[in-house]
Amino acid sequence: MEDTAVEEAEVSGAAEFAPALVAAHPHGDSVAVAIGPELRVFDLRAGCPVSLSDDCGGLSHSDAIRAICFSVSGALFASTGDDKLVKVWKTDSWRCIRTINSEKRVSAVAFSNNDLYITYADKFGVIWLVNLGEDGAEHVSVDNKPVSILGHYCSIITSMKFSPDGRFIATADRDSKIRVTLFPKNPLKGAHEIQSFCLGHTDFVSCIAFTSISENQSFLVSGGGDSTVRLWDYINGCLLDTFQVRDKMGELLESNDTDDSSQAIADICPSNDGSLIAVAIQGFSGVMLLACDLAGKKLSFRKVITMEKSYIPTSLASSFSSELIWTVMGASNMPNQASSQLLTRLRIIPCFQKDVVSSSDDGPATLEDCEVPHGEKLLMALQGSLDIAKQEEVLTSVLAALKVSMHKMLVKKHYSEERREQRKRGRNDKKIKS
């Protein structure tokens, strides 16, 4: 029965949908949205959309973008996904300065804190590294090949982050593991020293983020398919606290419309001071805010920001210099979805700080479209359309898939022996000769 259900999902394409992503420049200079193969960027300083320039091979991406990120300095931006390309962009000109070819589809990407290296993870759980040269210099030779530095043994990497001090790289996978690895001075020779494993999730880990109490002390926060947000002492691999989101969601979601599989954590976003954690929940039209007491090593419920029922955030982002949470909804690779229908919907939450947010007041609420920075100009550039009626028609078709999609994408599937052999024959890297 389980094999049949999995195979039907594969045929329908629902399991391969690509969620819309959002990333915010660390200093608030710009915001980027990825939907399908499209990368949309808006310059918040100049108040205008950005025209991307790609001299490194082709017109941006040709398949769904699965991961985007800014570097800590904000000087570089990376996009990558199902076309097996990792593209590095200079954010002062938004020119693509490097295109890296991966042998497999890519699921996660991150820059080292000094902008010297970019790391990316393929679908086989291998982490690759490329030396970008001094501050991502454009003169670096394209002969600088990717080097494998560590791996998760055939488990899909779902999230990858560098620690605030740059000493560690944390990687999470669909087999409920979080690995913290010491990032060596010469990573081109491999990252072989494991600092810790953060083990406790009972289902896939969907997202991780670092949050700091001071320059010298930071913690790791994770969310997963088990509907929990967890706080870790990642140096020692110790679980400090667990917040069970499902317990709180029971009173907010109608049981007839929601099952446990749709309450996976879709994304998490810490505030600048680490006092708050914004949580996007699969199947929930809104964002949950958790108080994060780093001194007391405790997570607690603060409040829920509800949105219209047709809006389920697929990605969250914030910047060091802003008190806004950027949220986006959208998906591509859906059945019968044309490229012209790659619309997204943005909702922005203001006042993302502990002193403003309390469980008793009515704020912060999402900004109305007229209150969004740069208004219609930004919405048109990042959403793809200002026609709300048209958006509703397209996004409604995405809504049902969003409620269960993450579980289908990341839960470890089980196949019969016959089906396993059939899949093995179809693998490009391991053909079975007849």
C-alpha positions in Angstrom: 0.0 0.0 0.0 2.8 2.4 0.9 4.7 1.7 -2.3 1.6 2.3 -4.4 1.0 5.7 -2.7 4.6 6.7 -3.3 4.6 5.7 -6.9 1.3 7.6 -7.5 2.9 10.7 -6.0 5.9 10.4 -8.3 3.7 10.0 -11.4 1.5 13.0 -10.5 4.5 15.3 -9.9 3.1 16.6 -6.6 6.1 15.3 -4.8 8.5 17.3 -7.0 6.9 20.7 -6.6 9.4 23.6 -6.1 8.4 26.0 -3.3 8.9 29.8 -3.7 11.9 31.1 -1.8 12.8 34.5 -0.4 16.2 35.9 0.8 16.9 39.3 2.3 20.2 41.1 2.0 21.9 41.2 5.4 22.2 45.0 5.4 18.7 45.6 3.9 20.0 46.6 0.4 17.8 44.2 -1.6 15.4 41.2 -1.4 15.3 38.2 -3.8 12.5 35.8 -4.6 13.0 32.5 -6.5 10.1 30.8 -8.2 10.7 27.9 -10.6 13.7 28.9 -12.7 13.0 32.6 -12.2 15.2 34.8 -9.9 13.6 38.1 -9.1 15.6 40.8 -7.2 14.5 44.2 -6.0 17.0 46.9 -5.0 15.5 48.4 -1.8 18.1 51.3 -1.7 17.4 52.5 -5.3 13.7 51.5 -5.2 13.7 49.6 -8.5 13.8 46.0 -9.9 17.2 44.6 -10.7 18.2 43.4 -14.1 20.4 40.3 -13.8 23.4 40.0 -16.1 24.8 36.5 -16.8 28.0 36.2 -18.8 28.9 32.8 -17.4 26.8 30.4 -19.4 23.1 30.7 -20.4 20.2 32.8 -19.3 20.1 32.2 -15.5 18.5 28.9 -14.5 16.7 26.5 -16.8 14.9 24.4 -14.0 13.5 25.0 -10.5 15.7 26.9 -8.1 15.9 25.0 -4.8 18.2 27.2 -2.7 19.2 30.8 -2.5 21.3 32.8 0.0 23.3 36.0 0.5 26.8 35.9 1.9 27.3 37.4 5.4 28.9 40.5 4.0 26.1 40.8 1.4 28.6 41.1 -1.4 27.7 37.8 -3.0 24.5 35.9 -3.7 24.0 32.3 -4.8 21.2 30.4 -6.5 21.1 26.7 -7.3 18.7 23.9 -8.1 17.4 21.2 -10.4 19.4 22.3 -13.4 22.6 21.2 -11.6 24.0 24.7 -11.7 25.3 26.8 -8.9 25.4 30.5 -9.8 27.4 33.1 -7.9 26.3 36.8 -8.3 28.0 40.0 -7.3 25.3 42.1 -5.6 26.8 45.5 -6.4 26.2 44.9 -10.1 24.1 41.7 -10.0 26.4 40.0 -12.5 26.9 36.3 -12.4 30.6 35.8 -11.9 30.7 32.1 -11.6 28.6 29.2 -12.9 29.5 25.9 -11.3 28.3 22.6 -12.8 27.2 19.9 -10.4 26.9 16.2 -11.3 23.7 15.9 -9.3 20.8 18.2 -8.5 21.6 20.6 -5.7 19.5 21.0 -2.5 21.4 23.5 -0.3 24.0 26.2 -0.7 26.0 28.5 1.7 29.0 30.9 1.7 31.8 30.8 4.2 31.8 33.9 6.4 34.9 35.4 4.7 33.3 35.0 1.2 36.3 32.9 0.1 34.4 29.6 -0.4 31.0 28.5 -1.5 29.6 25.1 -0.4 26.7 23.2 -2.0 25.0 19.9 -1.3 23.8 17.5 -4.0 20.9 15.0 -3.8 23.3 12.2 -2.7 24.2 14.0 0.4 27.7 15.1 -0.7 28.9 18.6 0.3 31.1 20.2 -2.3 33.3 23.3 -2.0 34.7 25.8 -4.5 37.4 28.4 -3.8 36.0 31.8 -5.0 39.3 33.7 -4.4 39.6 36.9 -2.5 36.1 38.2 -1.8 34.7 36.2 -4.7 37.0 37.8 -7.2 35.9 37.6 -10.8 39.4 36.6 -12.0 39.3 33.2 -10.4 39.9 30.5 -13.0 37.0 28.4 -14.0 39.4 25.4 -13.8 38.9 25.7 -10.0 37.0 22.4 -9.7 34.5 21.6 -6.9 36.1 19.5 -4.1 34.1 17.0 -2.0 34.7 17.9 1.7 32.1 15.8 3.6 28.9 13.7 3.2 25.8 12.4 4.7 25.8 8.9 3.1 23.1 9.2 0.5 20.7 11.3 2.6 19.4 14.5 1.0 20.8 17.6 2.7 17.9 19.9 3.5 19.7 22.9 5.1 23.3 24.1 5.5 24.6 27.0 7.5 27.9 28.4 8.8 28.2 29.3 12.5 28.4 33.1 13.3 32.1 32.8 14.0 32.8 30.8 10.9 34.4 27.9 12.7 31.7 25.3 12.0 29.4 24.2 9.2 26.1 22.6 10.2 24.3 20.3 7.8 20.8 18.8 8.2 19.3 15.9 6.3 16.0 14.0 5.7 17.1 11.2 8.0 16.6 13.4 11.1 20.4 14.1 11.6 22.2 17.4 12.1 26.0 17.2 11.7 28.3 20.0 13.0 31.7 19.9 11.3 34.8 21.9 12.1 35.5 24.0 9.0 39.3 23.7 8.5 41.7 26.4 7.6 42.3 24.5 4.3 39.0 23.0 3.5 40.2 22.0 0.0 41.7 19.0 1.7 38.4 18.0 3.2 36.5 18.7 6.4 37.1 15.5 8.3 36.7 16.6 12.0 33.1 16.2 13.3 32.4 18.4 16.2 29.1 16.9 17.1 25.8 15.3 16.0 22.6 16.9 17.1 20.2 14.0 17.4 16.6 14.2 18.6 14.3 14.8 15.6 12.1 11.8 14.8 11.5 12.8 11.2 13.3 14.8 8.5 15.0 18.0 9.6 13.7 20.7 7.2 15.6 23.8 8.4 18.4 25.0 10.7 19.6 28.5 11.8 22.2 29.9 14.1 21.2 32.5 16.7 23.6 34.4 19.1 23.5 35.6 22.6 26.8 37.4 22.2 29.7 37.5 19.8 31.3 34.5 21.6 28.2 32.4 22.3 25.7 31.1 19.8 23.1 28.3 19.6 21.5 26.3 16.8 17.8 26.2 16.2 16.2 23.5 14.0 12.7 22.5 12.7 11.5 19.3 11.2 8.8 17.0 10.0 8.1 15.9 13.5 6.4 19.3 14.1 9.1 20.4 16.6 11.4 23.4 16.9 14.5 22.5 18.8 17.3 24.5 20.5 20.8 23.0 20.6 24.1 23.5 22.2 25.8 22.5 18.9 29.3 22.5 20.3 28.5 19.5 22.5 25.5 18.2 20.5 23.2 18.7 23.5 19.4 19.2 23.1 18.5 22.2 25.3 14.8 22.5 24.7 12.0 21.2 22.4 8.8 23.1 21.4 6.1 20.9 20.1 4.3 23.0 17.5 1.5 20.4 16.9 0.2 20.9 20.4 -0.3 24.6 19.9 -1.7 24.2 16.3 -4.5 21.8 17.5 -6.6 24.7 18.6 -5.8 26.8 15.5 -6.4 24.3 12.7 -9.5 22.5 11.8 -9.0 18.8 12.2 -11.1 18.0 9.1 -8.7 20.0 6.8 -5.3 19.1 8.3 -3.4 16.0 9.2 -0.2 15.5 11.1 1.9 15.3 8.0 1.0 18.8 7.0 2.3 20.3 10.2 6.0 19.9 9.4 8.1 23.0 10.0 8.7 24.7 6.6 11.1 27.4 7.7 12.5 29.2 10.7 13.9 32.8 11.0 15.6 34.1 14.2 15.4 37.8 15.0 18.6 39.9 15.1 19.0 39.6 18.8 18.0 36.0 18.9 15.0 36.7 21.3 12.4 35.6 18.8 12.0 32.7 16.3 9.5 33.1 13.4 8.2 29.7 12.3 6.4 28.8 9.1 4.3 25.6 9.4 3.3 23.4 6.5 -0.5 23.7 6.0 -0.9 26.8 8.3 -2.0 30.2 7.0 0.3 32.3 9.1 3.5 32.5 11.1 4.1 31.4 14.7 6.4 33.4 16.9 8.4 31.7 19.6 10.3 33.5 22.4 13.8 32.2 22.6 15.5 32.7 26.0 19.1 32.0 25.2 20.3 32.7 28.7 17.7 30.4 30.2 18.0 28.0 27.2 14.3 27.8 26.7 11.8 28.1 23.9 8.2 29.2 24.6 5.1 30.3 22.7 4.7 34.0 22.1 1.9 34.4 19.6 0.5 33.5 16.2 0.2 35.9 13.3 -2.6 34.7 11.1 -3.0 35.5 7.4 -5.7 34.9 4.8 -6.7 31.2 4.4 -5.4 31.1 0.9 -1.9 32.1 2.0 0.6 29.5 3.3 4.2 30.9 3.6 6.8 28.6 2.0 9.9 30.7 3.0 10.9 33.3 5.6 13.7 35.9 5.6 15.0 38.8 7.6 18.1 41.0 7.6 20.5 42.3 10.3 19.4 45.9 9.7 15.7 45.5 9.4 12.8 44.5 11.7 10.8 43.1 8.8 10.0 39.4 8.2 9.7 38.7 4.5 7.4 35.8 3.7 6.5 34.3 0.3 4.0 31.8 -1.0 4.2 30.1 -4.4 5.2 26.9 -6.1 6.2 25.6 -9.5 6.4 22.2 -11.2 2.8 21.8 -10.5 0.6 19.7 -13.0 -0.8 21.8 -15.8 1.1 24.9 -14.6 2.4 27.1 -17.4 5.6 29.2 -17.1 3.5 32.3 -17.4 1.7 31.3 -14.2 4.8 31.5 -12.0 3.2 33.9 -9.6 4.1 34.4 -6.0 2.4 36.3 -3.1 4.4 38.4 -0.6 3.3 39.2 2.9 5.6 41.2 5.2 5.5 41.3 9.0 6.8 44.4 10.7 8.3 45.0 14.2 10.2 41.7 14.5 11.6 42.5 17.9 10.9 41.3 21.4 10.1 44.7 22.9 7.2 45.1 20.4 5.8 41.6 20.2 3.7 40.4 23.1 1.1 37.7 23.4 -1.7 40.2 24.5 -1.6 42.9 21.8 -2.9 42.7 18.2 0.5 43.3 16.5 2.5 42.8 14.7 0.1 42.3 11.8 1.2 41.9 8.1 1.6 45.0 6.1 -1.1 45.9 3.6 0.1 46.1 0.0 0.0 49.9 0.1 2.3 49.8 3.2 5.0 47.6 1.6 8.3 49.3 1.0 8.2 50.8 -2.5 4.6 49.6 -2.8 3.3 48.4 -6.2 6.8 48.7 -7.8 8.2 46.1 -5.5 5.1 43.8 -5.6 5.1 43.8 -9.3 8.8 42.9 -9.5 8.7 40.1 -7.0 5.2 38.7 -7.3 5.0 38.7 -11.1 1.5 40.4 -11.1 -0.5 42.9 -9.2 -3.8 41.3 -10.3 -4.9 39.7 -7.0 -7.8 37.9 -8.8 -5.3 36.3 -11.2 -3.0 35.4 -8.3 -5.8 33.9 -6.3 -6.8 31.7 -9.3 -3.2 30.4 -9.7 -2.3 30.2 -6.0 -5.5 28.4 -5.1 -4.4 25.5 -7.3 -1.1 25.4 -5.3 -2.7 25.5 -1.9 -3.6 21.9 -1.5 -0.2 20.7 -2.6 1.6 23.1 -0.2 -0.2 21.4 2.8 1.4 18.0 2.2 4.2 18.7 -0.2 7.2 18.8 2.2 6.3 15.5 3.7 6.2 13.9 0.2 9.5 15.4 -0.8 11.5 14.7 2.3 10.1 11.7 4.1 12.2 8.6 3.5 10.4 6.4 1.0 10.2 2.6 1.1 9.9 0.4 -2.0 9.4 -3.2 -2.8 12.4 -5.1 -4.1 11.0 -5.1 -7.6 10.4 -1.4 -7.6 13.8 -0.7 -6.1 15.5 -2.6 -9.0 13.4 -0.6 -11.5 14.5 2.7 -10.0 18.1 1.5 -9.9 18.1 0.8 -13.7 16.9 4.3 -14.3 19.7 6.1 -12.4 22.1 7.9 -14.6 25.1 7.1 -12.4 24.4 3.4 -12.0 22.9 1.9 -15.1 22.2 -1.9 -15.0 23.3 -3.4 -18.2 20.9 -6.0 -19.7 
